Amino acid sequence: MINPFRFFNSSPEIIRLTVMMYIRYPLSPRQVEDLLFERGIDIRHETVRFWWNRFGPVFAAEIRKRRIYHRSYSHWRWHLDEVFVRINGERHYLRRAVDHEGEVLEVFATKRRDRRAALKFLKRVMKRYGRPPSIETDRLGSYRSAMTIIGNMANQANQVCGRRLNNRAENSHQPFRRRERAMAKFKDIKTLQKFASVHASIRNHFNLQRHLDHRGVFKQNRSAALAEWRLLAP
């Protein structure tokens, strides 16, 4: 494997720390610069922006590869939902597929909310994770039309709609919303897609469901997640 840090004078540990702070927490590049300066690390805010653009997708791809290898998704229940994002005054939609444990499977930015966009999103998710036995959505008609075309619906029971049934997907939008406010919007749909994918993968890695475990178990899981993060892209 080619070392992605080979042309950089900064150590991989500093680069990993910078990318994690910027992606994982709702911080601006200048806030990350100030926090690192308190630790004796002197970099510019533009360096923070450049590093996440360069190394964020590399880290996210390795996280997805490891998690797909260790987990089986095809037999899980999925939740699909979308949230609108404004780019230069125009409304775009960020679609999200989440499993029943809160794992973000896929995010996909589209300009429209129609059947064609929903069909493209479903094909993208199913190509990577297979077909689930049940999909929970809101009452948006484009999902039902797309699922009928793709052949996923042998009967209407495969798609479940109802009040509060899709809260799992709706709640998964909240960390991204907080991060979006700190970034002061996006400039184009490609940047939205890139950042949303990286943000979802890194959040999956550090999402330990701390409210479900005792303090000791949570500390062990947190230490394991940090240790695995330090080994990404050697």
C-alpha positions in Angstrom: 0.0 0.0 0.0 1.3 3.4 -1.0 1.8 5.7 2.0 -0.5 8.7 1.6 1.6 10.8 3.9 4.8 10.5 2.0 4.9 14.0 0.5 4.0 15.8 3.8 6.3 17.2 6.4 3.7 16.9 9.2 3.5 13.7 11.1 0.6 11.3 10.4 -0.6 11.6 14.0 -1.1 15.4 13.6 -2.9 14.9 10.3 -5.2 12.3 11.8 -5.9 14.4 14.8 -6.7 17.5 12.7 -9.1 15.6 10.4 -10.9 13.9 13.3 -11.4 17.2 15.1 -12.8 19.0 12.0 -15.0 16.2 10.8 -16.2 14.7 14.1 -17.0 18.0 16.0 -18.9 21.1 14.8 -15.8 23.2 14.6 -14.7 25.7 12.0 -11.1 25.5 10.5 -10.1 28.5 12.6 -11.4 26.9 15.8 -9.5 23.8 15.0 -6.4 25.9 14.4 -6.8 27.6 17.9 -7.3 24.2 19.7 -4.3 22.7 18.0 -2.2 25.8 18.9 -3.0 25.3 22.6 -1.4 21.8 22.2 1.7 23.3 20.6 0.8 22.5 17.0 1.0 25.5 14.8 -0.9 25.2 11.5 -3.0 27.5 9.4 -6.8 27.1 9.0 -6.3 26.6 5.3 -4.2 23.6 6.1 -7.1 22.2 8.1 -9.3 22.6 5.0 -6.7 21.1 2.7 -6.1 18.1 5.0 -9.7 17.1 5.3 -10.2 17.3 1.5 -7.1 15.2 0.9 -7.2 12.6 3.7 -10.9 12.6 4.7 -12.0 10.3 1.8 -9.0 8.1 2.4 -9.9 7.5 6.1 -13.6 7.1 5.3 -12.9 4.5 2.6 -10.8 2.5 4.9 -13.4 2.7 7.7 -16.1 1.5 5.3 -13.9 -1.4 4.1 -13.3 -2.6 7.6 -16.9 -2.3 8.8 -18.3 -4.0 5.7 -15.9 -6.9 6.2 -16.8 -7.4 9.8 -20.6 -6.8 9.6 -23.5 -8.3 7.6 -26.0 -5.7 6.4 -28.1 -7.5 3.9 -30.5 -9.0 6.5 -31.1 -5.9 8.4 -34.0 -3.4 8.4 -33.3 -0.1 6.7 -34.6 3.4 7.3 -34.6 5.9 4.4 -35.1 9.6 4.7 -33.9 12.8 3.1 -33.2 16.3 4.3 -33.0 19.5 2.2 -29.7 21.5 2.0 -29.5 24.9 0.4 -26.6 25.5 -2.0 -26.3 29.0 -3.4 -30.0 29.6 -2.7 -31.2 26.4 -4.5 -32.7 23.5 -2.6 -30.9 20.1 -2.8 -31.7 16.9 -1.0 -29.3 14.7 1.0 -30.7 11.2 1.1 -29.7 8.8 3.9 -30.0 5.1 4.5 -29.6 3.9 8.1 -29.9 0.4 9.6 -31.9 -0.4 12.7 -28.9 0.1 15.0 -28.2 3.6 13.7 -25.4 2.7 11.3 -25.3 5.1 8.4 -25.1 2.9 5.3 -25.1 5.5 2.6 -25.6 9.2 1.9 -26.4 10.6 -1.5 -26.9 14.2 -2.6 -29.5 14.9 -5.4 -31.0 17.9 -6.9 -34.5 16.5 -7.1 -36.9 14.5 -4.9 -38.5 12.4 -7.7 -38.6 8.7 -8.6 -35.5 8.8 -10.7 -33.4 10.2 -7.8 -34.9 7.6 -5.4 -34.2 4.8 -7.8 -30.6 5.8 -8.3 -30.2 6.0 -4.5 -31.7 2.6 -3.9 -29.5 0.9 -6.6 -26.4 2.5 -5.1 -27.2 1.2 -1.6 -28.3 -2.3 -2.7 -25.2 -2.7 -4.9 -23.0 -2.4 -1.8 -25.2 -4.0 1.0 -27.6 -6.3 -0.8 -31.4 -6.3 -0.4 -33.0 -6.0 3.0 -36.3 -7.7 3.9 -37.9 -4.5 5.2 -37.5 -0.8 4.4 -39.1 1.9 6.5 -39.7 5.3 4.8 -41.9 8.3 5.2 -44.9 8.6 2.9 -43.0 10.1 0.0 -44.4 8.4 -3.2 -41.1 8.3 -5.0 -39.7 5.6 -2.7 -42.7 3.3 -3.4 -42.4 3.9 -7.2 -38.7 3.2 -7.2 -39.0 0.1 -5.1 -41.7 -1.2 -7.5 -39.4 -0.7 -10.5 -36.3 -2.2 -8.8 -38.3 -5.4 -8.0 -37.8 -5.2 -4.3 -41.5 -5.2 -3.4 -43.0 -8.6 -3.9 -45.8 -7.2 -1.7 -46.6 -4.0 0.0 -45.4 -5.3 3.4 -41.7 -4.8 2.3 -42.1 -1.0 2.7 -43.4 0.2 6.0 -44.7 3.7 6.5 -46.1 5.2 9.7 -45.8 7.9 12.3 -42.5 7.9 14.3 -41.4 4.6 12.6 -38.7 6.4 10.7 -37.2 8.3 13.7 -34.0 6.4 13.4 -33.2 8.0 10.0 -34.5 11.4 11.0 -32.4 11.5 14.2 -29.3 10.6 12.1 -29.6 13.9 10.3 -29.0 15.9 13.5 -25.2 15.6 13.7 -24.9 16.6 10.1 -27.1 19.6 10.7 -24.9 20.8 13.5 -21.9 20.3 11.4 -23.5 22.1 8.5 -24.1 25.2 10.6 -20.5 25.4 11.6 -19.4 25.2 8.0 -21.7 28.1 6.9 -23.3 26.1 4.0 -21.8 24.3 1.0 -20.6 25.8 -2.3 -21.7 23.0 -4.7 -23.3 19.5 -4.6 -20.0 17.7 -5.1 -18.6 19.2 -1.9 -21.8 18.3 -0.1 -21.6 14.7 -1.3 -17.9 14.4 -0.4 -18.2 15.9 3.1 -21.4 14.0 3.9 -19.9 10.7 3.0 -16.7 11.3 5.0 -18.8 12.6 8.0 -21.0 9.6 8.0 -18.2 7.1 8.0 -16.2 8.8 10.7 -19.4 9.2 12.8 -20.1 5.5 12.4 -16.6 4.7 13.7 -17.0 6.8 16.8 -20.7 6.3 17.4 -20.4 4.0 20.5 -24.0 4.3 21.8 -22.8 5.4 25.1 -26.3 5.5 26.7 -26.5 1.7 26.3 -23.4 0.6 28.1 -21.9 1.1 31.6 -19.1 3.6 32.0 -16.4 0.9 32.0 -17.6 -0.7 28.8 -17.9 2.6 27.1 -14.3 3.6 28.0 -13.0 0.3 26.6 -14.9 0.8 23.3 -13.8 4.4 23.1 -10.1 3.4 23.5 -10.5 0.7 20.9 -12.0 3.2 18.4 -9.2 5.7 19.0 -6.6 3.0 18.7 -8.1 1.8 15.4 -8.2 5.4 14.1 -4.5 5.8 14.8 -3.8 2.9 12.5 -5.7 4.2 9.5 -3.8 4.7 6.3 -0.3 3.7 7.6 
